[in-house]
Amino acid sequence: MARWLLLPVETKAREFHAKLLLAAVAAEAGWDVLLGEQNAILAQLPVLPRGVYLDKSIARTKTAHFRRLRAAGHRIVAWCEEGLVYRDRDAYLHERICLDSLAEVDRFFCWGEVQREDVLSKAGLQERPGDGDKLVLAGNPRFDLLRPSCRGLFAAEAEQLNREHGDYILINTNFARYNHFNGPDYLIEVLRQRGTLTTAEQEGFYSRWRDFLGELFHGFAAAIPALSKAFPDRTIVLRPHPSENHQRWSELTRDLPNVRVVYQGNVVPWLMASPVLVHNSCTTGLESFLLDKPALAFRPATSETYDSYLPNAVSRSVWSADELIESVRDALAAGHVAKDAQADNVAARYYAARDGALAAERVVATLDTLPAADNRPAPPVARLKARAAPLRDLARRVLRPRQAAYVRQKFPGLDLTETEAELARLATAADRFGNVTVGPHAWRCFHLRAA
């Protein structure tokens, strides 16, 4: 009997290639894999194969969802996309780690020792034999793509970026709690609706967090014109966070001829092609470090509570626009980054799969130990509703155009031709997966398996 792995993708630029790699590793190991847009998979679950469903979160909003999946016969595993870089430990555990959701999953894949210890502490578990076995120290396939054995996947794209933009200065922003696509109060309102914010103290904490990111946002906005003037012969590419209001950045930089606001594709080739990254508390700071690229943490405002430790710790911190300009000039002149032993030790504590087996291989090895899913048929009414998913999606796009635009920004689309092409590039880069094929399976969903 076929073993199925269901891999939903919410934010394409961040997740697609990593889950394609995981799908290829699983297919190579004998799994049938369903890879597709998250909303499409969820809408069609009653007519999709029962299997192991991998979710991106164990927040409180997932508990009922996991119980429905389990009642339908699925096994459930999860990781937390936000579990590597978080600004405040207690806020992360409160917002992202729900023990009721954790209880519903068969395994939870941790980025590294720090996240595992933090989740264990919330769960009240001690490091005794048997305790915490559900928490697997696996890393994440997103970071497999940074290894030399996988970087070739993005080599041609990095070269194309250099042809288009030259040796550009890359700025990655991370201010969605302030500059959100749906406005500065949107995420706070979402947390209220989810029951995450229930006290005045919590409201104050998250409001101050939003306001601090506003200070950083305006600090970056003020520094970019000076950076533009200091390097008139360089293109400056500003890549906003996927949930940010990209148009706002375009308006702020409209009169700067060498600044381009671009949100396109996976961030890895953008990091590979640029001689220097500017960020603040962004995961791309660690990604640059692992790619041996210079990263500057620009910190026009600071907070002991709301700054993210990890990405700033593996970057060079700069505090003013003048210091930023000089540090960018130094990085461009050096052309490389000298490894810092202390930063290397910090990275090792937070990320588990820097060498040895790929994170994707560790995940699949764990999946192989799980009991089989129960492939019971869904009720006829549920199957009929699932087959109407494309029509319901069309209705939502007509009735809720703003929300539809936000979804498209995070997942602009995926078709069979693109999936086949990216799988072929991955096979060439990794020198494996030659026997893995991909074909259509359902609306916006694709089937990967070993031939």
C-alpha positions in Angstrom: 0.0 0.0 0.0 1.3 3.5 -0.9 2.5 5.7 1.9 1.5 9.3 1.3 3.1 12.5 2.5 1.1 15.7 2.2 3.2 18.9 1.9 1.2 22.2 1.8 3.0 25.4 0.8 1.7 28.7 2.2 4.5 31.2 1.3 6.0 30.1 -2.0 9.2 32.1 -1.9 10.1 30.8 1.5 8.8 27.2 1.4 8.5 25.9 -2.1 12.1 24.8 -2.9 12.6 23.4 0.6 9.5 21.3 0.4 10.4 20.2 -3.1 13.7 18.9 -1.7 11.8 17.1 1.1 9.4 15.7 -1.5 12.2 14.4 -3.6 14.0 12.8 -0.6 10.7 11.2 0.5 9.9 10.0 -3.0 13.4 8.5 -3.3 12.7 6.6 -0.1 9.5 5.1 -1.4 6.9 7.7 -0.4 4.2 9.1 -2.7 4.2 12.8 -2.1 1.4 15.4 -2.6 2.9 18.9 -2.9 0.7 21.9 -3.5 -0.7 25.2 -2.4 -1.9 25.1 1.2 -5.4 26.4 0.6 -5.9 24.0 -2.3 -4.8 21.0 -0.2 -7.0 22.0 2.7 -10.0 22.6 0.5 -9.7 19.2 -1.2 -8.7 17.0 1.8 -11.7 14.7 1.6 -10.7 13.6 -2.0 -7.0 13.4 -1.4 -5.1 10.3 -0.2 -4.8 9.8 3.6 -1.2 10.1 4.7 1.2 12.0 6.9 0.3 15.7 6.8 3.1 18.1 7.6 2.0 21.4 9.1 4.1 24.6 9.5 2.9 25.5 13.0 1.5 24.2 16.3 -0.2 27.4 17.3 -3.5 27.3 19.1 -5.4 27.8 15.8 -4.2 24.4 14.7 -5.7 22.3 17.5 -9.2 21.8 16.0 -7.6 21.4 12.5 -5.3 18.6 13.7 -8.2 16.8 15.4 -10.2 16.9 12.1 -7.2 15.6 10.3 -6.7 12.8 12.8 -10.4 11.9 12.7 -10.2 11.6 8.9 -7.3 9.1 9.3 -4.2 11.2 8.7 -1.1 11.1 10.8 0.2 14.6 11.7 3.8 16.0 12.0 4.8 19.6 12.2 7.6 22.1 12.5 7.4 25.9 13.2 8.5 28.2 10.4 9.1 30.9 13.0 10.9 28.6 15.4 14.5 29.6 14.5 14.5 33.3 14.9 12.2 34.8 17.5 12.6 38.1 19.4 11.2 37.2 22.8 11.2 33.6 24.2 8.1 33.9 26.3 6.2 35.7 23.5 7.2 33.0 21.0 6.0 30.2 23.3 2.8 32.0 24.1 2.0 32.8 20.4 3.4 29.9 18.5 3.5 26.8 20.8 0.2 25.4 22.0 0.4 22.3 24.1 -3.0 21.1 22.9 -1.8 21.3 19.3 1.5 19.6 20.2 -0.5 16.8 21.8 -2.2 16.1 18.5 1.0 15.7 16.4 3.0 12.5 16.1 6.4 14.3 15.8 7.5 17.9 16.0 10.7 18.8 14.1 12.9 21.3 15.9 15.4 23.7 14.2 18.0 23.2 16.9 18.8 22.7 20.6 17.6 26.2 21.6 14.1 25.8 20.2 13.8 22.2 21.6 14.8 23.3 25.1 12.4 26.2 25.0 9.5 24.0 23.9 10.4 21.3 26.4 10.4 24.0 29.1 6.8 25.1 28.2 5.7 21.5 28.1 7.1 20.9 31.6 9.1 18.0 30.4 12.5 17.0 31.8 15.3 15.5 30.0 14.7 12.0 31.1 14.5 8.9 28.8 11.1 8.9 27.1 10.4 12.6 27.8 10.3 14.8 24.8 10.7 12.0 22.3 8.1 13.7 20.2 10.5 16.6 19.7 13.0 15.6 16.9 16.2 17.6 16.5 16.1 17.8 12.7 16.9 21.2 11.3 14.8 22.3 8.4 15.0 21.6 4.6 15.1 25.4 4.0 18.6 25.4 5.3 19.6 22.3 3.3 19.5 24.6 0.3 22.4 26.6 1.8 24.7 23.7 1.8 27.4 23.5 -1.0 25.8 20.3 -2.3 22.5 22.1 -3.0 23.5 25.7 -3.9 23.8 24.7 -7.5 20.0 24.8 -7.7 20.2 28.6 -7.6 23.5 29.2 -9.5 21.9 30.1 -12.8 19.4 32.3 -11.1 22.1 34.1 -9.1 24.0 34.7 -12.3 20.9 36.2 -14.0 20.4 38.5 -11.0 23.9 39.8 -11.4 23.3 40.4 -15.1 20.1 42.3 -14.3 21.3 44.3 -11.2 25.1 44.1 -11.2 26.9 43.6 -7.9 23.9 45.0 -5.9 23.6 45.9 -2.3 20.7 43.8 -0.8 18.4 45.1 1.9 16.0 42.6 3.5 13.2 44.1 5.7 11.4 42.3 8.5 8.8 44.7 9.8 5.4 43.0 9.1 4.1 43.7 12.6 4.2 47.4 11.7 4.2 47.6 7.9 1.7 44.7 7.2 -0.1 44.3 3.9 -3.4 44.9 5.8 -2.2 47.8 8.0 -0.3 48.3 11.2 -3.0 47.1 13.5 -3.9 43.9 11.5 -1.7 41.4 13.3 -2.8 42.7 16.7 -6.4 42.3 15.7 -5.7 38.7 14.5 -4.1 37.9 17.8 -7.2 39.2 19.6 -9.5 37.1 17.4 -7.4 34.0 18.1 -7.5 34.5 21.8 -3.7 35.1 22.0 -4.3 38.6 23.5 -6.6 38.4 26.5 -5.1 40.9 29.0 -4.1 44.6 29.1 -0.5 43.5 29.8 -0.5 41.4 26.6 -2.0 44.2 24.6 0.7 46.5 25.8 3.5 44.1 25.0 2.4 43.6 21.4 1.6 47.2 20.9 5.1 48.2 22.0 6.5 45.5 19.7 4.6 47.0 16.8 5.8 50.5 17.7 9.4 49.4 18.0 9.3 47.8 14.5 7.9 51.2 13.4 11.0 52.9 14.7 13.2 50.4 12.8 11.1 50.8 9.6 11.5 54.6 9.7 15.2 54.2 10.6 15.7 52.1 7.4 13.5 54.5 5.4 15.7 57.4 6.5 19.0 55.6 5.8 18.3 54.3 2.4 18.5 57.8 0.6 22.0 58.3 2.2 23.0 54.8 1.1 21.7 55.5 -2.4 23.7 58.7 -2.6 26.9 57.1 -1.2 26.8 54.3 -3.9 25.4 56.0 -7.0 26.9 53.4 -9.3 25.5 50.4 -7.4 21.9 49.1 -7.5 20.3 48.8 -4.1 17.7 46.0 -4.1 15.2 46.2 -1.2 13.4 42.9 -0.7 10.5 43.2 1.7 9.1 40.5 4.0 6.4 38.5 2.3 3.7 39.9 4.6 4.7 43.5 4.4 3.1 46.3 2.4 5.5 46.3 -0.6 3.8 49.3 -2.2 4.8 51.5 0.8 8.5 50.8 0.2 8.1 51.5 -3.5 6.5 54.9 -2.7 9.3 55.8 -0.1 12.1 55.0 -2.6 10.3 56.3 -5.8 12.7 59.2 -6.2 15.9 57.1 -5.7 17.1 56.1 -9.2 19.3 53.2 -8.1 16.9 51.6 -5.6 14.6 48.8 -6.7 11.9 47.2 -4.6 11.8 43.6 -5.7 10.0 40.6 -4.1 10.6 37.7 -6.4 11.6 34.0 -5.9 13.5 32.3 -3.2 15.9 34.6 -1.2 18.9 32.2 -1.5 20.0 33.3 -5.0 19.5 36.9 -4.0 21.9 36.3 -1.1 24.3 34.4 -3.3 24.5 37.1 -6.0 24.9 40.1 -3.6 28.3 41.0 -2.1 26.6 42.3 1.1 23.3 42.1 3.0 21.7 44.7 5.2 19.0 43.5 7.6 17.7 43.8 11.1 16.8 40.7 13.2 16.1 38.8 10.0 16.6 35.1 9.3 18.5 36.1 6.2 21.3 37.2 8.5 21.9 33.6 9.5 21.4 32.4 5.9 24.1 34.8 4.8 26.4 33.6 7.5 25.9 30.0 6.4 26.6 31.1 2.8 29.8 32.8 3.9 28.4 36.2 2.8 28.9 39.5 4.7 25.8 40.5 6.7 25.3 43.9 8.4 22.7 44.2 11.1 21.5 47.9 10.9 20.2 48.9 14.3 18.9 52.5 14.3 16.9 51.5 17.4 17.5 48.8 19.9 15.5 46.8 22.5 16.5 44.2 25.0 13.0 42.6 24.5 12.2 43.0 20.8 15.6 42.5 19.1 16.3 39.0 17.7 19.5 37.7 19.1 20.6 35.1 16.6 20.7 36.9 13.2 22.3 40.0 14.8 24.8 37.8 16.7 26.1 36.3 13.4 26.2 39.7 11.7 28.2 42.9 12.1 26.0 45.4 14.0 26.0 49.0 12.8 24.1 51.8 14.5 23.9 54.9 12.3 23.6 55.6 8.6 27.2 56.9 8.4 28.4 53.7 10.0 26.2 51.6 7.7 27.8 53.3 4.6 31.3 52.7 5.9 30.5 49.1 6.7 29.0 48.5 3.3 32.1 50.0 1.7 34.3 47.7 3.8 32.3 44.6 2.8 32.4 45.5 -0.9 36.2 46.0 -0.7 36.8 42.8 1.2 34.6 40.6 -1.0 34.4 37.9 1.6 33.6 37.4 5.3 36.0 36.1 7.9 34.5 33.3 10.0 34.0 34.2 13.7 34.4 31.3 16.0 32.0 32.7 18.6 29.3 33.3 15.9 29.9 29.8 14.6 29.2 28.3 18.1 26.1 30.4 18.4 24.8 29.2 15.1 25.5 25.6 16.1 23.3 25.9 19.2 20.4 27.2 17.2 20.6 25.1 14.0 21.0 21.3 14.2 21.7 20.1 10.6 24.7 22.1 9.4 26.5 18.9 8.3 25.9 15.2 8.2 22.5 14.0 7.0 20.3 16.6 5.4 17.4 17.9 7.5 15.1 16.5 4.8 16.7 13.1 5.3 16.3 13.3 9.1 12.6 14.2 8.6 12.0 11.3 6.2 13.9 8.9 8.5 11.4 9.9 11.3 8.4 9.5 9.0 9.5 6.0 8.2 9.0 5.1 11.9 5.3 6.3 12.1 2.3 4.0 11.9 0.4 4.0 8.6 -2.4 6.4 8.0 -6.0 5.1 8.0 -7.2 5.4 4.4 -11.0 5.5 5.2 -13.3 7.2 2.7 -14.7 10.6 3.4 -18.4 11.1 3.5 -20.0 11.8 0.1 -21.1 15.3 1.0 -17.5 16.2 2.0 -16.2 14.8 -1.2 -18.7 16.8 -3.3 -17.8 20.0 -1.4 -14.1 19.3 -2.0 -14.6 19.0 -5.7 -16.1 22.4 -5.8 -12.9 24.0 -4.3 -12.0 25.9 -7.6 -15.4 27.5 -7.7 -15.3 28.5 -4.1 -11.8 30.0 -4.6 -13.1 32.0 -7.5 -16.0 33.3 -5.4 -13.6 34.4 -2.6 -11.4 36.3 -5.1 -14.4 38.2 -6.3 -16.0 38.8 -2.9 -12.8 39.5 -1.0 -10.3 41.0 -3.4 -8.0 42.5 -0.8 -7.6 39.2 1.0 -7.1 37.5 -2.3 -4.4 40.0 -3.3 -2.6 39.2 0.0 -2.8 35.5 -0.7 -1.4 36.0 -4.2 1.5 38.0 -2.8 2.4 35.1 -0.6 1.6 32.4 -3.2 1.6 33.8 -6.8 0.9 30.5 -8.4 2.5 27.2 -9.3 2.0 24.9 -12.3 3.3 21.6 -13.5 5.8 23.1 -15.9 7.5 25.1 -13.2 7.5 22.2 -10.7 9.1 19.9 -13.3 11.7 22.5 -14.2 12.6 23.1 -10.6 12.8 19.4 -9.8 15.1 18.9 -12.8 17.4 21.7 -11.6 17.4 20.2 -8.1 18.3 16.8 -9.5 21.2 18.3 -11.4 22.5 20.4 -8.5 22.3 17.5 -6.0 23.3 14.8 -8.4 20.4 12.6 -7.3 16.6 12.3 -7.7 17.0 11.2 -11.3 14.3 8.6 -10.7 11.8 11.0 -9.2 8.9 12.1 -11.4 6.2 14.7 -10.9 2.7 14.8 -12.4 -0.7 16.4 -11.7 -2.9 15.0 -9.0 -5.6 17.5 -8.1 -6.4 21.2 -8.4 -3.0 23.1 -7.7 -1.5 19.8 -6.3 1.2 17.6 -7.7 2.3 14.0 -7.2 5.9 13.2 -6.8 7.1 9.5 -6.7 10.0 7.3 -7.7 9.7 5.9 -11.2 
